[in-house]
Amino acid sequence: MRRREVLAGAAGLMSLIATGGRADPFPVRLVLVHGRSQQGLDPVELQSIWMETLKRGAAKINRTVPDNLEVAFPYYGDRLDELAREAQVPLTDDIQARGSAVDDDFLKFQASVAESIRSKAGITDAQVQQEFGNNPTARGPQNWAWVQAIIRTIDRFGGGLSQSGIERLMRDVFLYTTRSGVRDQIDRIVGAGFDERPCVVVGHSLGSVVAYNVMRTDRRTLNVRAYVTVGSPLGIRAIRDQLRPIGFPAPAKAWYNAFDPKDVVALYPLDGANFPVTPAIENYANVRNGTDNRHGIVGYLDDPVVARHVLDALGS
């Protein structure tokens, strides 16, 4: 038997395994769901960056991404940015420069997320107190200045994400998980990238939250061979609790979660302690994300283990 036939037979066998022994009548698609801070960018160029990065990861294990692979890249960056501005949830710059009032609900959310990150990152109370300084107000989760001191300390000692980056990530996740109008619009955009054909879904950062919610609420008969999350914040309690009751998304046959242990957004693995679902999510904690903030997508998709999981699920 010729080598090409052997490879084709192996791919077919992997396809049968991924679908429980049933051959899919359609080729497998790849659905890529981006995170926040993508406004003003070209979605075609973004998709190209994701795919070129995945190809680099595949090359590290002497494999290739099929040239004829159908890829969906539902782009919601501009709309999320518009919704965030319309919501008028004040950030530090607004409060300091314009005297905007603190949003109490957002402050509570910030405090919970910041404390979760601080604790897991090994940042001490003494380090936060040093950042807080001689502020005469009582420290605590209801004190905006204290919460900002935690975020600044994470910026200094947590691994790369800036204070503004952390705060904007918190705001966008807060809006998505707590404001149904925001969530519905983003879900509609991302949901359009799905159909009932077999697919593999990759969700990064906030995109992992969005894709999870789409899969668990969509009424179509979705067929997700594997859900691959990278840099996901779903294990943070304040975020997870907004999505209760949590559960394994029914359309997904498997869920694989990869993270860099120094990525402050994804410090909590999606395990039995932080995201208890059945069947259990497979976690991979050995990514060494080479981006400046340890969170960028190019530092995840070029990881050979992550690439292998995507390619295996594709049957490639």
DRENDO-1510 file (C-alpha; in Angstrom, 1 decimal, always signed):
<recs>
REC; n; res; u; v; w
REC; 1; MET; +0.0; +0.0; +0.0 .
REC; 2; ARG; +1.3; +3.4; -0.9 .
REC; 3; ARG; +2.2; +6.0; +1.8 .
REC; 4; ARG; -0.6; +8.4; +0.7 .
REC; 5; GLU; -3.1; +5.6; +1.1 .
REC; 6; VAL; -1.8; +4.7; +4.5 .
REC; 7; LEU; -2.0; +8.3; +5.7 .
REC; 8; ALA; -5.5; +8.6; +4.3 .
REC; 9; GLY; -6.5; +5.5; +6.1 .
REC; 10; ALA; -5.0; +6.7; +9.4 .
REC; 11; ALA; -6.9; +10.0; +9.1 .
REC; 12; GLY; -10.1; +8.1; +8.5 .
REC; 13; LEU; -9.5; +5.9; +11.5 .
REC; 14; MET; -8.9; +9.1; +13.7 .
REC; 15; SER; -12.2; +10.5; +12.4 .
REC; 16; LEU; -14.1; +7.4; +13.3 .
REC; 17; ILE; -12.5; +7.4; +16.8 .
REC; 18; ALA; -13.4; +11.1; +17.3 .
REC; 19; THR; -17.0; +10.5; +16.3 .
REC; 20; GLY; -17.6; +7.3; +18.3 .
REC; 21; GLY; -17.3; +5.0; +15.2 .
REC; 22; ARG; -19.7; +7.0; +13.0 .
REC; 23; ALA; -18.3; +8.5; +9.8 .
REC; 24; ASP; -19.1; +12.2; +9.4 .
REC; 25; PRO; -20.8; +13.0; +6.1 .
REC; 26; PHE; -19.1; +16.4; +6.0 .
REC; 27; PRO; -15.5; +17.5; +6.3 .
REC; 28; VAL; -14.5; +18.9; +9.7 .
REC; 29; ARG; -14.4; +22.7; +10.1 .
REC; 30; LEU; -12.3; +24.7; +12.4 .
REC; 31; VAL; -14.0; +27.5; +14.4 .
REC; 32; LEU; -11.7; +30.1; +16.0 .
REC; 33; VAL; -13.1; +32.4; +18.7 .
REC; 34; HIS; -10.9; +35.3; +19.6 .
REC; 35; GLY; -10.7; +37.2; +22.9 .
REC; 36; ARG; -11.0; +40.9; +23.7 .
REC; 37; SER; -9.0; +43.9; +22.6 .
REC; 38; GLN; -9.4; +43.0; +18.9 .
REC; 39; GLN; -11.3; +46.1; +17.9 .
REC; 40; GLY; -10.2; +48.0; +14.9 .
REC; 41; LEU; -8.3; +45.0; +13.5 .
REC; 42; ASP; -8.9; +43.2; +10.2 .
REC; 43; PRO; -10.6; +39.9; +10.8 .
REC; 44; VAL; -9.0; +38.4; +7.7 .
REC; 45; GLU; -5.6; +39.3; +8.9 .
REC; 46; LEU; -6.4; +38.0; +12.4 .
REC; 47; GLN; -7.5; +34.7; +11.1 .
REC; 48; SER; -4.3; +34.5; +9.0 .
REC; 49; ILE; -2.2; +35.1; +12.1 .
REC; 50; TRP; -4.0; +32.3; +14.0 .
REC; 51; MET; -3.6; +29.8; +11.2 .
REC; 52; GLU; +0.0; +30.6; +10.5 .
REC; 53; THR; +0.7; +30.2; +14.2 .
REC; 54; LEU; -1.1; +26.9; +14.3 .
REC; 55; LYS; +1.0; +25.8; +11.3 .
REC; 56; ARG; +4.2; +26.6; +13.2 .
REC; 57; GLY; +3.0; +24.5; +16.1 .
REC; 58; ALA; +2.2; +21.6; +13.7 .
REC; 59; ALA; +5.6; +21.9; +12.0 .
REC; 60; LYS; +7.3; +21.3; +15.4 .
REC; 61; ILE; +5.8; +17.8; +15.4 .
REC; 62; ASN; +6.3; +17.2; +11.7 .
REC; 63; ARG; +2.6; +17.6; +10.8 .
REC; 64; THR; +0.7; +20.0; +8.6 .
REC; 65; VAL; -2.6; +21.8; +8.6 .
REC; 66; PRO; -4.7; +20.8; +5.6 .
REC; 67; ASP; -4.7; +23.4; +2.8 .
REC; 68; ASN; -8.4; +22.8; +2.1 .
REC; 69; LEU; -9.5; +23.2; +5.8 .
REC; 70; GLU; -12.6; +25.3; +6.1 .
REC; 71; VAL; -12.1; +27.9; +8.8 .
REC; 72; ALA; -14.7; +30.2; +10.5 .
REC; 73; PHE; -13.5; +33.3; +12.4 .
REC; 74; PRO; -16.5; +35.0; +13.8 .
REC; 75; TYR; -15.3; +38.5; +14.5 .
REC; 76; TYR; -17.0; +40.5; +17.3 .
REC; 77; GLY; -14.2; +42.8; +18.3 .
REC; 78; ASP; -15.7; +46.1; +17.0 .
REC; 79; ARG; -19.1; +45.3; +18.3 .
REC; 80; LEU; -17.8; +44.5; +21.8 .
REC; 81; ASP; -15.9; +47.8; +21.8 .
REC; 82; GLU; -19.0; +49.7; +20.9 .
REC; 83; LEU; -21.1; +47.9; +23.6 .
REC; 84; ALA; -18.4; +48.6; +26.2 .
REC; 85; ARG; -18.4; +52.3; +25.4 .
REC; 86; GLU; -22.2; +52.4; +25.4 .
REC; 87; ALA; -22.3; +50.7; +28.8 .
REC; 88; GLN; -20.2; +53.5; +30.4 .
REC; 89; VAL; -18.7; +51.4; +33.1 .
REC; 90; PRO; -16.0; +53.7; +34.4 .
REC; 91; LEU; -12.4; +52.6; +34.5 .
REC; 92; THR; -9.5; +54.1; +36.5 .
REC; 93; ASP; -8.7; +56.7; +33.8 .
REC; 94; ASP; -12.4; +57.9; +33.8 .
REC; 95; ILE; -12.6; +58.0; +37.6 .
REC; 96; GLN; -9.3; +59.9; +38.0 .
REC; 97; ALA; -9.6; +62.3; +35.1 .
REC; 98; ARG; -13.4; +63.0; +35.0 .
REC; 99; GLY; -14.5; +62.2; +38.5 .
REC; 100; SER; -16.8; +59.5; +37.2 .
REC; 101; ALA; -18.7; +57.5; +39.9 .
REC; 102; VAL; -17.5; +54.0; +40.7 .
REC; 103; ASP; -19.9; +51.3; +39.4 .
REC; 104; ASP; -20.7; +49.3; +42.5 .
REC; 105; ASP; -21.5; +46.0; +40.7 .
REC; 106; PHE; -18.3; +46.3; +38.7 .
REC; 107; LEU; -16.3; +47.1; +41.8 .
REC; 108; LYS; -17.5; +43.9; +43.5 .
REC; 109; PHE; -16.7; +41.9; +40.4 .
REC; 110; GLN; -13.3; +43.5; +40.1 .
REC; 111; ALA; -12.5; +42.8; +43.8 .
REC; 112; SER; -13.4; +39.1; +43.5 .
REC; 113; VAL; -11.4; +38.6; +40.3 .
REC; 114; ALA; -8.5; +40.6; +41.5 .
REC; 115; GLU; -8.4; +38.7; +44.8 .
REC; 116; SER; -8.5; +35.3; +43.0 .
REC; 117; ILE; -5.6; +36.3; +40.8 .
REC; 118; ARG; -3.6; +37.8; +43.6 .
REC; 119; SER; -4.0; +34.6; +45.7 .
REC; 120; LYS; -3.1; +32.2; +42.9 .
REC; 121; ALA; -0.2; +34.3; +41.7 .
REC; 122; GLY; +1.4; +34.2; +45.2 .
REC; 123; ILE; +1.1; +38.0; +45.7 .
REC; 124; THR; +1.2; +38.8; +49.4 .
REC; 125; ASP; -0.9; +41.2; +51.4 .
REC; 126; ALA; +2.3; +43.0; +52.3 .
REC; 127; GLN; +3.0; +43.7; +48.6 .
REC; 128; VAL; -0.5; +45.0; +48.1 .
REC; 129; GLN; -0.2; +47.2; +51.2 .
REC; 130; GLN; +3.0; +48.7; +49.9 .
REC; 131; GLU; +1.2; +49.6; +46.7 .
REC; 132; PHE; -1.8; +51.0; +48.7 .
REC; 133; GLY; +0.6; +53.2; +50.7 .
REC; 134; ASN; -0.6; +55.5; +53.5 .
REC; 135; ASN; -4.1; +55.8; +52.2 .
REC; 136; PRO; -6.3; +56.7; +55.2 .
REC; 137; THR; -9.4; +54.8; +53.9 .
REC; 138; ALA; -10.1; +51.3; +55.1 .
REC; 139; ARG; -8.8; +48.6; +52.8 .
REC; 140; GLY; -11.2; +46.0; +51.6 .
REC; 141; PRO; -13.3; +44.8; +48.6 .
REC; 142; GLN; -15.6; +47.8; +48.8 .
REC; 143; ASN; -12.7; +50.3; +48.7 .
REC; 144; TRP; -12.0; +51.2; +45.0 .
REC; 145; ALA; -8.5; +52.4; +45.9 .
REC; 146; TRP; -7.7; +49.1; +47.6 .
REC; 147; VAL; -8.9; +47.1; +44.7 .
REC; 148; GLN; -6.9; +49.2; +42.3 .
REC; 149; ALA; -3.8; +48.6; +44.5 .
REC; 150; ILE; -4.3; +44.9; +44.1 .
REC; 151; ILE; -4.6; +45.3; +40.3 .
REC; 152; ARG; -1.4; +47.4; +40.2 .
REC; 153; THR; +0.4; +44.8; +42.3 .
REC; 154; ILE; -0.7; +42.1; +39.9 .
REC; 155; ASP; +0.7; +44.3; +37.1 .
REC; 156; ARG; +4.1; +44.5; +39.0 .
REC; 157; PHE; +4.5; +40.9; +40.1 .
REC; 158; GLY; +1.9; +38.9; +38.2 .
REC; 159; GLY; +3.6; +38.1; +34.9 .
REC; 160; GLY; +3.0; +40.7; +32.2 .
REC; 161; LEU; -0.5; +42.0; +31.8 .
REC; 162; SER; -0.6; +45.8; +32.5 .
REC; 163; GLN; -3.0; +47.4; +34.9 .
REC; 164; SER; -5.1; +48.8; +32.1 .
REC; 165; GLY; -5.1; +45.5; +30.3 .
REC; 166; ILE; -6.3; +43.6; +33.4 .
REC; 167; GLU; -8.9; +46.2; +34.2 .
REC; 168; ARG; -10.3; +46.3; +30.6 .
REC; 169; LEU; -10.4; +42.5; +30.5 .
REC; 170; MET; -12.3; +42.5; +33.8 .
REC; 171; ARG; -14.8; +45.1; +32.4 .
REC; 172; ASP; -15.4; +43.2; +29.1 .
REC; 173; VAL; -15.9; +39.8; +30.9 .
REC; 174; PHE; -18.2; +41.6; +33.4 .
REC; 175; LEU; -20.3; +43.1; +30.7 .
REC; 176; TYR; -20.5; +39.8; +28.8 .
REC; 177; THR; -21.4; +37.7; +31.8 .
REC; 178; THR; -23.8; +40.2; +33.6 .
REC; 179; ARG; -25.5; +42.2; +30.9 .
REC; 180; SER; -27.8; +40.0; +28.8 .
REC; 181; GLY; -28.0; +42.6; +26.0 .
REC; 182; VAL; -24.3; +42.5; +25.6 .
REC; 183; ARG; -24.1; +38.7; +25.8 .
REC; 184; ASP; -26.9; +38.1; +23.4 .
REC; 185; GLN; -25.4; +40.3; +20.7 .
REC; 186; ILE; -21.9; +38.7; +21.0 .
REC; 187; ASP; -23.4; +35.2; +21.1 .
REC; 188; ARG; -25.3; +36.0; +17.9 .
REC; 189; ILE; -22.2; +37.0; +16.1 .
REC; 190; VAL; -20.1; +34.0; +17.3 .
REC; 191; GLY; -23.0; +31.6; +16.9 .
REC; 192; ALA; -23.1; +32.5; +13.2 .
REC; 193; GLY; -19.7; +30.8; +12.9 .
REC; 194; PHE; -21.2; +27.5; +14.0 .
REC; 195; ASP; -23.5; +25.2; +12.0 .
REC; 196; GLU; -24.5; +21.5; +12.3 .
REC; 197; ARG; -21.5; +20.2; +10.4 .
REC; 198; PRO; -18.7; +18.6; +12.5 .
REC; 199; CYS; -16.2; +21.1; +13.8 .
REC; 200; VAL; -13.3; +21.7; +16.2 .
REC; 201; VAL; -13.6; +24.9; +18.3 .
REC; 202; VAL; -10.7; +26.9; +19.7 .
REC; 203; GLY; -11.5; +29.6; +22.2 .
REC; 204; HIS; -9.0; +32.1; +23.5 .
REC; 205; SER; -9.4; +34.2; +26.7 .
REC; 206; LEU; -12.8; +35.9; +26.7 .
REC; 207; GLY; -13.5; +33.9; +23.5 .
REC; 208; SER; -13.4; +30.7; +25.6 .
REC; 209; VAL; -16.2; +32.1; +27.7 .
REC; 210; VAL; -18.2; +33.1; +24.7 .
REC; 211; ALA; -17.8; +29.8; +22.8 .
REC; 212; TYR; -18.7; +27.9; +26.0 .
REC; 213; ASN; -21.9; +29.9; +26.4 .
REC; 214; VAL; -22.8; +29.5; +22.7 .
REC; 215; MET; -22.4; +25.7; +22.9 .
REC; 216; ARG; -24.5; +25.3; +26.0 .
REC; 217; THR; -27.4; +27.5; +24.9 .
REC; 218; ASP; -27.6; +27.0; +21.1 .
REC; 219; ARG; -30.7; +25.0; +20.1 .
REC; 220; ARG; -29.2; +23.6; +16.9 .
REC; 221; THR; -27.7; +20.1; +16.8 .
REC; 222; LEU; -24.1; +21.2; +17.0 .
REC; 223; ASN; -21.4; +18.6; +16.4 .
REC; 224; VAL; -18.2; +19.7; +18.2 .
REC; 225; ARG; -15.5; +17.0; +18.0 .
REC; 226; ALA; -13.4; +18.9; +20.5 .
REC; 227; TYR; -13.4; +22.1; +22.4 .
REC; 228; VAL; -9.9; +23.5; +22.9 .
REC; 229; THR; -9.5; +26.4; +25.3 .
REC; 230; VAL; -6.3; +28.4; +25.7 .
REC; 231; GLY; -5.7; +31.2; +28.3 .
REC; 232; SER; -9.2; +30.7; +29.6 .
REC; 233; PRO; -10.5; +32.6; +32.7 .
REC; 234; LEU; -13.4; +30.3; +33.3 .
REC; 235; GLY; -11.8; +28.8; +36.4 .
REC; 236; ILE; -12.0; +32.2; +38.3 .
REC; 237; ARG; -14.9; +31.9; +40.7 .
REC; 238; ALA; -16.4; +35.4; +40.0 .
REC; 239; ILE; -16.6; +34.5; +36.3 .
REC; 240; ARG; -17.7; +30.9; +36.7 .
REC; 241; ASP; -20.5; +31.9; +39.1 .
REC; 242; GLN; -22.0; +34.2; +36.5 .
REC; 243; LEU; -22.6; +31.1; +34.3 .
REC; 244; ARG; -24.3; +28.9; +36.8 .
REC; 245; PRO; -25.3; +26.2; +36.5 .
REC; 246; ILE; -22.1; +25.1; +34.8 .
REC; 247; GLY; -21.9; +21.9; +32.9 .
REC; 248; PHE; -20.0; +20.1; +30.1 .
REC; 249; PRO; -21.4; +21.6; +26.8 .
REC; 250; ALA; -23.5; +18.9; +25.3 .
REC; 251; PRO; -22.4; +19.4; +21.7 .
REC; 252; ALA; -18.7; +18.8; +22.6 .
REC; 253; LYS; -17.2; +15.3; +22.5 .
REC; 254; ALA; -14.1; +16.4; +24.4 .
REC; 255; TRP; -12.7; +19.5; +26.1 .
REC; 256; TYR; -9.0; +20.2; +26.3 .
REC; 257; ASN; -7.7; +23.2; +28.3 .
REC; 258; ALA; -4.2; +24.6; +27.9 .
REC; 259; PHE; -2.6; +27.4; +29.8 .
REC; 260; ASP; +0.7; +29.0; +30.8 .
REC; 261; PRO; +1.0; +28.9; +34.6 .
REC; 262; LYS; +2.3; +32.5; +34.5 .
REC; 263; ASP; -0.7; +33.7; +32.5 .
REC; 264; VAL; -2.6; +35.7; +35.1 .
REC; 265; VAL; -5.8; +35.3; +33.2 .
REC; 266; ALA; -5.7; +31.5; +33.3 .
REC; 267; LEU; -4.0; +30.7; +36.6 .
REC; 268; TYR; -6.9; +28.4; +37.6 .
REC; 269; PRO; -7.0; +25.1; +35.7 .
REC; 270; LEU; -10.5; +23.9; +34.6 .
REC; 271; ASP; -10.4; +20.9; +37.0 .
REC; 272; GLY; -12.7; +19.4; +39.6 .
REC; 273; ALA; -11.9; +22.2; +42.1 .
REC; 274; ASN; -12.4; +25.2; +39.8 .
REC; 275; PHE; -14.7; +24.0; +37.0 .
REC; 276; PRO; -16.3; +20.7; +38.1 .
REC; 277; VAL; -18.1; +19.1; +35.2 .
REC; 278; THR; -18.6; +15.6; +33.9 .
REC; 279; PRO; -16.8; +14.3; +32.0 .
REC; 280; ALA; -13.7; +16.0; +33.4 .
REC; 281; ILE; -11.8; +18.5; +31.3 .
REC; 282; GLU; -8.3; +17.5; +30.3 .
REC; 283; ASN; -5.8; +20.2; +31.4 .
REC; 284; TYR; -2.3; +20.9; +30.1 .
REC; 285; ALA; -0.3; +23.3; +32.3 .
REC; 286; ASN; +3.1; +23.2; +30.5 .
REC; 287; VAL; +2.6; +25.9; +27.8 .
REC; 288; ARG; +5.4; +28.4; +27.9 .
REC; 289; ASN; +3.8; +31.4; +26.2 .
REC; 290; GLY; +6.4; +33.5; +24.6 .
REC; 291; THR; +4.4; +36.7; +24.3 .
REC; 292; ASP; +5.2; +39.7; +26.5 .
REC; 293; ASN; +2.1; +39.2; +28.7 .
REC; 294; ARG; +2.2; +35.3; +28.6 .
REC; 295; HIS; -1.4; +35.5; +27.3 .
REC; 296; GLY; -1.2; +36.1; +23.6 .
REC; 297; ILE; -2.8; +33.7; +21.2 .
REC; 298; VAL; +0.5; +33.2; +19.2 .
REC; 299; GLY; +2.1; +31.9; +22.3 .
REC; 300; TYR; -0.6; +29.2; +22.6 .
REC; 301; LEU; -1.2; +28.0; +19.1 .
REC; 302; ASP; +2.4; +27.5; +18.3 .
REC; 303; ASP; +2.7; +25.1; +21.3 .
REC; 304; PRO; +3.2; +21.6; +19.7 .
REC; 305; VAL; +1.0; +19.8; +22.3 .
REC; 306; VAL; -1.8; +22.3; +21.7 .
REC; 307; ALA; -1.4; +21.9; +17.9 .
REC; 308; ARG; -1.4; +18.2; +18.2 .
REC; 309; HIS; -4.7; +18.2; +20.0 .
REC; 310; VAL; -6.3; +20.4; +17.4 .
REC; 311; LEU; -5.0; +18.3; +14.5 .
REC; 312; ASP; -6.0; +15.0; +16.1 .
REC; 313; ALA; -9.5; +16.3; +16.6 .
REC; 314; LEU; -9.6; +17.5; +13.0 .
REC; 315; GLY; -8.4; +14.0; +11.9 .
REC; 316; SER; -5.5; +15.6; +10.1 .
</recs>
